[in-house]
């Protein structure tokens, strides 16, 4: 599509004028300040109501016309369509009039006409720099919309990815990697905790030293003593010694229970103190620095890890606080019961002293003392046996976890390699549509191994933002040309400051060209010729 005529009224400091191009290339030249850039802005002004500066006020000393016109411009295309936009000033405020082929129309009808002319591409196929000036997220959205992307399923359907497809089991690579990382972290944490748990159990084993009689020997002695006690008790006259021995036995049990509770209470308090110090250490750790290895890490990841660790410490501390409260409560109960039993023992002892001494009571008391010792030894041996079984179970679990870690690490490496290949294919599919420009659509995060979406145009490997002015034009025109193919529309191309560019900044285009150059001429000069950039 080409422009046959451009007309402007009171526009951006310019006197009324027009260019009758009749589809030819146009070169507009003159000194700075004579209005070249204003003419270049007439087309985007008419089509989209957008130009640099504020077009809703009069400029350059020009005042509104008698009917309130501030700015106006009209474009005639070789398709036979003529579009016109005018801004007026009134006491009630500014308003605009829109015309199609001389007929006043509403904004929606005007926009529909512009969309038909541009194929829906809008400014993207009028301004060569429009796409490059979009935020990276919007550039990426356009590229994927125009050229599409590759799904995991499309790539996994290839024979060379058959094994990878089995591993993913219907999941996307992103979901599989996220789940695998969570499982791997959880598995590693469990595996790291096992040696500490085994050490604690070994300390318990050490406390239960080898018994010379062994579990079976102790059991035999207990049975023998119970039989002997039963035989003696059958011939023992009734007295207070039976109840007295039972109360003494209960008192001994309470003493041992109190000792165990005291040890557990002290250990729990020490552990709470350690957690309190650990909480302060984690909470006060330097932001963005891994508290374990000291390396710099992303702030969001640092905060997430720190908050997770603080939550874990708080949870453990609350559990220990509950245990401490339970131990303290039990100690009070034991002390109360001991006090009551001691009082009963005192009473029973006084009554027993008043009875005639009996040798049977002494024998039973001796047997009970032996039984107490044997039962304690049996409990320790049973605990040791159970502890060894638990140690064996933990060691077997540790071996299983290390096998699982190896398998998960292999799957994670396979998934990340697949993602890299997917990235290369997606970028290759899109970049195949451009002659000079390549798009980088993904960022590799070295610290975490993640792949994050981005969009960065490059020319010869150099990012767009780092290109020279001429190189930016070349990259922009390459993109501009591809977008025109997609929207199936070739609008005229307007290049301001054309004297700044050389032929190396250009790509092959069939568009009608409007070049605006600085020259020594004091007035605007308009030439209709085959427009070419300076060699």
C-alpha positions as CSV (number, residue, x, y, z in Angstrom):
1,X,0.0,0.0,0.0
2,X,1.3,3.5,-0.9
3,X,0.4,7.1,-0.1
4,X,-0.7,9.4,-2.9
5,X,-1.1,12.5,-0.9
6,X,-0.4,14.0,2.6
7,X,-2.1,17.2,3.6
8,X,-1.7,19.1,6.9
9,X,-3.4,22.1,8.4
10,X,-1.9,24.2,11.2
11,X,0.1,21.1,12.2
12,X,2.9,21.2,14.8
13,X,4.0,24.7,13.9
14,X,3.8,24.2,10.1
15,X,1.8,26.4,7.8
16,X,-0.8,24.6,5.7
17,X,0.7,22.3,3.0
18,X,0.7,19.0,1.2
19,X,2.9,16.4,-0.5
20,X,1.4,14.8,-3.6
21,X,3.5,11.7,-3.8
22,X,1.4,9.6,-6.1
23,X,3.0,6.5,-4.7
24,X,6.6,7.6,-5.4
25,X,9.4,7.7,-2.9
26,X,9.8,11.1,-1.2
27,X,12.9,12.8,0.1
28,X,12.2,15.8,2.5
29,X,15.3,17.9,3.3
30,X,16.2,21.2,4.9
31,X,17.8,22.7,7.8
32,X,17.0,21.8,11.4
33,X,13.7,23.4,12.6
34,X,12.0,23.8,9.3
35,X,9.4,21.1,10.0
36,X,10.8,17.8,8.6
37,X,10.0,15.8,11.7
38,X,6.5,17.4,11.9
39,X,5.7,16.1,8.4
40,X,7.0,12.7,9.4
41,X,4.5,12.7,12.3
42,X,1.4,13.4,10.1
43,X,0.8,9.7,9.3
44,X,0.9,8.3,12.8
45,X,-1.1,11.3,13.9
46,X,-3.9,10.6,11.4
47,X,-3.9,6.8,11.9
48,X,-3.4,6.5,15.6
49,X,-3.6,10.0,17.0
50,X,-0.1,9.7,18.3
51,X,2.9,12.0,17.7
52,X,5.8,13.2,19.8
53,X,4.7,16.1,22.0
54,X,1.2,17.3,22.8
55,X,-0.9,17.6,19.6
56,X,-4.0,18.9,21.5
57,X,-2.6,22.4,21.9
58,X,-1.4,24.9,19.3
59,X,2.4,25.3,18.9
60,X,4.9,27.4,17.1
61,X,3.0,30.6,17.6
62,X,0.0,29.4,15.6
63,X,-3.4,29.9,17.1
64,X,-6.6,28.0,16.5
65,X,-8.5,29.0,13.3
66,X,-11.8,30.7,13.5
67,X,-13.6,27.5,13.8
68,X,-11.3,26.4,16.6
69,X,-9.1,24.0,14.6
70,X,-5.8,23.4,16.3
71,X,-4.3,20.6,14.2
72,X,-5.4,18.6,11.2
73,X,-3.9,16.2,8.7
74,X,-5.2,14.0,5.9
75,X,-3.8,11.0,4.1
76,X,-4.9,9.6,0.8
77,X,-3.9,6.0,-0.1
78,X,-3.6,4.4,-3.5
79,X,-6.3,2.0,-2.4
80,X,-8.8,4.8,-2.7
81,X,-9.1,5.4,1.1
82,X,-8.7,8.9,2.5
83,X,-8.4,9.4,6.3
84,X,-8.5,12.7,8.1
85,X,-8.1,13.6,11.8
86,X,-8.7,17.1,13.2
87,X,-8.4,18.5,16.7
88,X,-10.5,21.5,17.7
89,X,-10.5,23.8,20.7
90,X,-13.8,25.0,22.2
91,X,-14.8,26.6,25.5
92,X,-16.2,23.2,26.5
93,X,-12.8,21.6,25.9
94,X,-10.9,19.9,23.1
95,X,-12.6,17.5,20.6
96,X,-11.6,15.7,17.5
97,X,-13.3,15.0,14.1
98,X,-12.6,11.8,12.2
99,X,-13.3,11.4,8.5
100,X,-13.2,8.5,6.0
101,X,-13.4,9.5,2.4
102,X,-14.7,12.9,3.5
103,X,-17.5,11.5,5.6
104,X,-17.5,12.3,9.4
105,X,-17.4,9.0,11.3
106,X,-17.3,7.8,14.9
107,X,-14.1,6.7,16.6
108,X,-15.0,3.0,16.5
109,X,-15.7,3.1,12.7
110,X,-12.4,5.0,12.2
111,X,-10.4,2.4,14.2
112,X,-11.9,-0.4,12.2
113,X,-10.9,1.2,9.0
114,X,-7.3,1.7,10.3
115,X,-7.2,-2.0,11.4
116,X,-8.2,-3.1,7.9
117,X,-5.5,-0.9,6.4
118,X,-2.8,-2.2,8.7
119,X,-4.0,-5.8,8.8
120,X,-4.4,-5.5,12.5
121,X,-0.7,-4.7,12.9
122,X,-1.2,-1.1,13.9
123,X,2.0,0.8,14.7
124,X,4.1,-2.3,14.4
125,X,4.0,-2.1,10.6
126,X,4.2,1.7,10.4
127,X,7.0,2.6,12.8
128,X,10.0,0.3,12.3
129,X,11.1,0.9,15.9
130,X,7.7,0.2,17.4
131,X,8.4,-3.4,18.1
132,X,11.8,-2.9,19.5
133,X,10.4,-0.2,21.9
134,X,7.9,-2.6,23.4
135,X,8.7,-4.1,26.8
136,X,10.4,-7.5,26.6
137,X,7.3,-9.3,27.9
138,X,5.1,-7.8,25.1
139,X,7.8,-8.6,22.4
140,X,7.8,-12.2,23.5
141,X,4.0,-12.4,23.5
142,X,3.9,-11.1,19.9
143,X,6.6,-13.5,18.7
144,X,4.9,-16.5,20.2
145,X,1.6,-15.4,18.9
146,X,2.9,-14.9,15.4
147,X,5.3,-17.8,15.0
148,X,4.0,-20.1,17.7
149,X,6.0,-22.2,20.1
150,X,6.8,-25.9,20.7
151,X,5.1,-27.8,23.4
152,X,6.8,-30.5,25.4
153,X,4.4,-33.0,23.9
154,X,5.5,-32.0,20.3
155,X,9.2,-32.5,21.1
156,X,8.7,-35.6,23.2
157,X,6.9,-37.3,20.3
158,X,10.2,-37.5,18.4
159,X,11.9,-41.0,18.7
160,X,15.1,-39.6,20.2
161,X,13.1,-38.4,23.2
162,X,11.3,-41.7,23.9
163,X,13.2,-42.3,27.2
164,X,12.6,-38.7,28.4
165,X,8.9,-39.1,27.7
166,X,8.8,-42.1,30.0
167,X,10.5,-40.2,32.7
168,X,8.1,-37.2,32.4
169,X,5.1,-39.6,32.5
170,X,2.7,-37.1,31.0
171,X,4.0,-34.1,32.9
172,X,5.5,-30.9,31.4
173,X,9.2,-30.4,31.9
174,X,8.6,-27.4,34.1
175,X,6.2,-29.4,36.4
176,X,8.5,-32.4,36.4
177,X,11.6,-30.3,37.3
178,X,9.7,-28.5,40.1
179,X,8.4,-31.8,41.6
180,X,11.8,-33.5,41.2
181,X,13.6,-30.6,43.0
182,X,11.1,-30.7,45.9
183,X,11.5,-34.5,46.2
184,X,15.3,-34.3,45.9
185,X,15.6,-31.6,48.6
186,X,13.3,-33.6,50.9
187,X,15.2,-36.8,50.3
188,X,18.6,-35.1,50.9
189,X,17.3,-33.6,54.1
190,X,16.1,-37.0,55.4
191,X,19.4,-38.7,54.4
192,X,21.5,-36.0,56.1
193,X,19.5,-36.4,59.4
194,X,20.0,-40.2,59.6
195,X,23.6,-40.2,60.8
196,X,22.7,-37.9,63.7
197,X,19.8,-40.1,64.7
198,X,22.1,-43.2,64.6
199,X,24.7,-41.4,66.8
200,X,22.0,-40.7,69.4
201,X,20.9,-44.3,69.4
202,X,24.5,-45.5,69.7
203,X,24.8,-43.4,72.9
204,X,21.7,-45.2,74.2
205,X,23.3,-48.6,73.4
206,X,26.5,-47.5,75.2
207,X,24.5,-46.6,78.3
208,X,23.0,-50.1,78.3
209,X,26.4,-51.9,78.7
210,X,26.7,-55.6,78.0
211,X,25.0,-57.6,80.8
212,X,27.0,-60.8,81.9
213,X,23.8,-62.9,82.0
214,X,22.2,-61.6,78.8
215,X,18.5,-61.2,78.3
216,X,17.7,-65.0,78.6
217,X,19.8,-65.4,81.8
218,X,18.1,-62.4,83.4
219,X,14.6,-63.8,82.4
220,X,15.5,-67.1,84.0
221,X,16.7,-65.5,87.3
222,X,13.5,-63.4,87.5
223,X,11.3,-66.5,87.0
224,X,13.3,-68.4,89.7
225,X,13.0,-65.6,92.2
226,X,9.3,-65.2,91.6
227,X,8.8,-68.9,92.2
228,X,10.9,-68.7,95.4
229,X,9.0,-65.6,96.6
230,X,5.7,-67.2,95.9
231,X,6.7,-70.3,98.0
232,X,7.8,-68.1,100.9
233,X,4.8,-65.9,100.7
234,X,2.5,-68.9,100.9
235,X,3.9,-69.7,104.4
236,X,4.2,-66.1,105.6
237,X,1.9,-64.9,108.3
238,X,-0.1,-61.9,107.5
239,X,1.7,-58.6,108.4
240,X,2.3,-55.1,107.3
241,X,5.5,-56.0,105.5
242,X,3.8,-57.0,102.2
243,X,2.1,-53.6,101.8
244,X,5.3,-51.9,103.0
245,X,7.4,-53.7,100.4
246,X,4.9,-52.8,97.7
247,X,5.0,-49.1,98.7
248,X,8.8,-49.1,98.8
249,X,8.9,-50.8,95.4
250,X,6.5,-48.1,94.0
251,X,8.7,-45.4,95.6
252,X,11.8,-46.9,93.9
253,X,9.9,-46.9,90.5
254,X,9.0,-43.2,91.0
255,X,12.6,-42.3,91.9
256,X,13.8,-43.9,88.6
257,X,11.1,-42.3,86.6
258,X,11.9,-38.9,88.2
259,X,15.5,-39.4,87.2
260,X,14.6,-40.2,83.6
261,X,12.2,-37.2,83.4
262,X,14.9,-34.9,84.8
263,X,17.4,-36.0,82.2
264,X,14.9,-35.5,79.4
265,X,13.9,-32.1,80.8
266,X,17.5,-30.9,81.0
267,X,18.2,-32.1,77.4
268,X,15.1,-30.5,76.1
269,X,16.0,-27.2,77.7
270,X,19.5,-27.3,76.2
271,X,18.1,-28.1,72.8
272,X,15.7,-25.1,73.1
273,X,18.6,-22.8,73.9
274,X,20.4,-24.1,70.8
275,X,17.4,-23.5,68.6
276,X,17.1,-20.0,70.0
277,X,20.7,-19.2,69.0
278,X,20.1,-20.8,65.6
279,X,17.0,-18.7,65.1
280,X,18.9,-15.5,65.8
281,X,21.8,-16.6,63.5
282,X,19.4,-17.3,60.6
283,X,17.2,-14.3,61.2
284,X,20.3,-12.0,61.3
285,X,22.1,-13.6,58.3
286,X,23.2,-11.2,55.7
287,X,20.6,-10.7,52.9
288,X,21.5,-12.3,49.6
289,X,24.3,-14.4,51.1
290,X,23.9,-18.1,51.7
291,X,24.4,-18.7,55.5
292,X,25.9,-22.1,54.8
293,X,28.5,-21.5,52.1
294,X,28.7,-17.7,52.0
295,X,28.0,-17.4,48.3
296,X,25.8,-14.7,46.8
297,X,22.3,-15.9,45.9
298,X,19.2,-14.2,44.5
299,X,17.3,-12.2,47.1
300,X,14.0,-14.0,46.5
301,X,15.6,-17.4,46.9
302,X,17.5,-16.2,50.0
303,X,14.3,-14.9,51.6
304,X,12.4,-18.1,50.8
305,X,15.2,-20.3,52.3
306,X,15.5,-18.1,55.3
307,X,11.8,-18.0,56.0
308,X,11.5,-21.8,55.6
309,X,14.4,-22.4,58.0
310,X,12.9,-20.0,60.6
311,X,9.5,-21.7,60.3
312,X,11.2,-25.1,60.8
313,X,13.1,-23.9,63.9
314,X,10.0,-22.3,65.4
315,X,8.0,-25.5,64.8
316,X,10.7,-27.6,66.6
317,X,10.9,-25.1,69.4
318,X,7.2,-25.2,70.0
319,X,7.3,-29.1,70.1
320,X,10.1,-29.0,72.6
321,X,8.2,-26.4,74.7
322,X,5.3,-28.8,74.9
323,X,7.6,-31.6,75.9
324,X,9.2,-29.5,78.6
325,X,5.8,-28.6,80.0
326,X,4.8,-32.3,80.0
327,X,8.0,-33.3,81.8
328,X,7.6,-30.5,84.4
329,X,4.0,-31.5,85.0
330,X,5.0,-35.1,85.4
331,X,7.7,-34.2,87.9
332,X,5.2,-32.4,90.1
333,X,2.9,-35.4,90.0
334,X,5.8,-37.7,90.9
335,X,6.8,-35.5,93.9
336,X,3.2,-35.4,95.2
337,X,2.9,-39.2,94.9
338,X,6.3,-39.7,96.5
339,X,5.3,-37.5,99.4
340,X,2.1,-39.5,99.9
341,X,3.9,-42.9,99.6
342,X,6.6,-41.8,102.1
343,X,4.0,-40.9,104.6
344,X,2.3,-44.3,104.1
345,X,5.7,-46.1,104.4
346,X,6.3,-44.3,107.7
347,X,3.0,-45.5,109.1
348,X,3.5,-49.1,107.8
349,X,7.0,-49.2,109.3
350,X,5.8,-48.2,112.7
351,X,3.1,-50.8,112.6
352,X,5.5,-53.5,111.4
353,X,7.9,-52.7,114.2
354,X,5.1,-53.4,116.7
355,X,4.6,-56.9,115.1
356,X,6.8,-59.8,116.2
357,X,9.8,-60.1,114.0
358,X,9.4,-62.6,111.2
359,X,12.2,-64.1,109.2
360,X,9.9,-64.6,106.2
361,X,9.5,-60.9,105.7
362,X,13.2,-60.4,105.6
363,X,13.6,-63.1,102.9
364,X,10.8,-61.6,100.8
365,X,12.3,-58.1,101.1
366,X,15.7,-59.5,99.9
367,X,14.0,-61.3,97.0
368,X,12.1,-58.1,96.0
369,X,15.3,-56.1,96.1
370,X,16.9,-58.6,93.7
371,X,13.8,-58.6,91.5
372,X,13.9,-54.8,91.2
373,X,17.5,-55.0,90.1
374,X,16.8,-57.8,87.6
375,X,13.8,-56.1,86.1
376,X,15.8,-52.9,85.6
377,X,18.5,-54.9,83.9
378,X,15.9,-56.7,81.7
379,X,14.3,-53.3,80.7
380,X,17.8,-52.0,79.7
381,X,18.5,-55.1,77.7
382,X,15.1,-54.9,76.0
383,X,15.7,-51.2,75.1
384,X,19.2,-52.1,73.8
385,X,17.7,-54.8,71.5
386,X,15.0,-52.5,70.2
387,X,17.6,-49.7,69.7
388,X,19.9,-52.0,67.6
389,X,16.9,-53.0,65.5
390,X,16.1,-49.3,64.9
391,X,19.7,-48.6,64.0
392,X,19.7,-51.4,61.4
393,X,16.4,-50.0,60.0
394,X,17.9,-46.5,59.7
395,X,21.0,-47.8,58.0
396,X,18.9,-49.7,55.4
397,X,16.8,-46.5,54.9
398,X,19.9,-44.5,54.4
399,X,21.1,-46.8,51.6
400,X,17.6,-46.6,49.9
401,X,17.7,-42.8,50.1
402,X,21.1,-42.5,48.5
403,X,19.9,-44.7,45.7
404,X,16.9,-42.5,45.3
405,X,19.0,-39.3,45.3
406,X,21.2,-40.7,42.5
407,X,18.1,-41.6,40.5
408,X,16.5,-38.2,41.1
409,X,19.7,-36.3,40.2
410,X,19.9,-38.2,37.0
411,X,16.3,-37.4,36.1
412,X,16.8,-33.8,36.9
413,X,19.9,-33.6,34.7
414,X,17.9,-35.2,31.9
415,X,15.0,-32.8,32.3
416,X,17.2,-29.7,32.3
417,X,19.1,-31.0,29.2
418,X,15.7,-31.5,27.6
419,X,14.7,-27.9,28.5
420,X,17.9,-26.6,26.9
421,X,17.1,-28.5,23.7
422,X,13.6,-27.2,23.8
423,X,14.8,-23.6,24.2
424,X,17.2,-24.0,21.2
425,X,14.4,-25.4,19.1
426,X,11.9,-22.7,20.0
427,X,14.4,-19.9,19.4
428,X,15.5,-21.6,16.2
429,X,11.9,-21.8,15.0
430,X,11.3,-18.1,15.5
431,X,14.7,-16.9,14.4
432,X,14.3,-18.7,11.1
433,X,11.9,-16.0,10.1
434,X,14.5,-13.2,10.3
435,X,17.5,-12.6,8.1
436,X,19.7,-10.6,10.4
437,X,18.2,-10.6,13.8
438,X,18.2,-13.4,16.4
439,X,16.0,-13.4,19.5
440,X,17.1,-14.7,22.8
441,X,13.9,-15.9,24.5
442,X,15.3,-17.6,27.6
443,X,17.7,-16.7,30.4
444,X,19.8,-19.4,32.1
445,X,20.2,-18.7,35.9
446,X,23.6,-20.2,36.8
447,X,22.9,-20.1,40.6
448,X,19.7,-22.1,40.5
449,X,19.9,-23.8,37.1
450,X,16.5,-22.3,36.2
451,X,15.4,-21.2,32.7
452,X,13.3,-18.0,32.8
453,X,11.5,-16.4,29.8
454,X,12.8,-13.2,28.4
455,X,13.0,-11.5,25.0
456,X,16.1,-9.8,23.6
457,X,16.8,-9.0,20.0
458,X,20.4,-9.4,19.0
459,X,22.4,-8.4,15.8
460,X,25.6,-10.3,15.3
461,X,25.3,-11.5,18.9
462,X,25.1,-8.0,20.3
463,X,22.0,-7.1,22.3
464,X,19.7,-4.4,20.7
465,X,20.3,-1.9,23.5
466,X,24.1,-2.0,22.9
467,X,23.9,-1.5,19.1
468,X,24.9,1.7,17.3
469,X,22.2,3.9,15.8
470,X,22.7,2.4,12.3
471,X,22.7,-1.2,13.6
472,X,19.5,-0.5,15.5
473,X,17.8,0.6,12.3
474,X,19.0,-2.5,10.5
475,X,17.7,-4.8,13.3
476,X,14.4,-2.8,13.4
477,X,13.9,-3.0,9.7
478,X,14.6,-6.8,9.6
479,X,11.9,-7.2,12.3
480,X,9.6,-4.7,10.5
481,X,9.9,-6.6,7.3
482,X,8.9,-9.9,8.9
483,X,6.0,-8.4,10.7
484,X,4.7,-6.9,7.4
485,X,4.8,-10.4,5.9
486,X,2.7,-11.7,8.8
487,X,0.1,-8.9,8.7
488,X,0.2,-9.1,4.9
489,X,0.4,-5.3,4.6
490,X,3.2,-3.0,3.3
491,X,2.6,0.5,4.6
492,X,5.0,3.3,3.6
493,X,8.2,3.5,5.6
494,X,9.1,6.9,7.3
495,X,12.8,7.3,8.3
496,X,13.6,10.5,10.2
497,X,17.3,11.7,10.5
498,X,18.0,9.7,7.4
499,X,21.4,11.4,7.0
500,X,22.5,9.5,10.1
501,X,22.2,6.2,8.3
502,X,24.2,4.4,5.5
503,X,23.3,1.7,3.1
504,X,24.7,-0.8,5.6
505,X,21.8,0.2,8.0
506,X,19.2,-0.8,5.4
507,X,17.6,-4.1,4.4
508,X,15.8,-4.9,1.1
509,X,12.2,-3.6,1.2
510,X,9.5,-2.9,-1.3
511,X,7.8,-0.2,0.7
512,X,7.3,3.3,-0.4
513,X,10.0,5.4,1.3
514,X,9.8,8.8,3.0
515,X,13.3,9.9,4.0
516,X,13.8,13.1,6.1
517,X,17.3,14.5,5.9
518,X,19.1,17.5,7.2
519,X,20.6,19.8,4.5
520,X,21.8,23.3,4.1
521,X,18.6,24.5,2.4
522,X,16.9,27.1,4.6
523,X,13.4,26.0,3.4
524,X,11.8,22.6,3.1
525,X,12.7,20.8,-0.1
526,X,10.6,17.9,-1.3
527,X,11.9,15.6,-4.1
528,X,10.1,12.7,-5.7
529,X,12.7,10.1,-6.7
530,X,14.0,6.6,-5.9
531,X,15.0,7.1,-2.2
532,X,18.3,5.7,-1.2
533,X,20.3,5.9,1.9
534,X,23.8,7.4,1.7
535,X,26.4,5.0,0.6
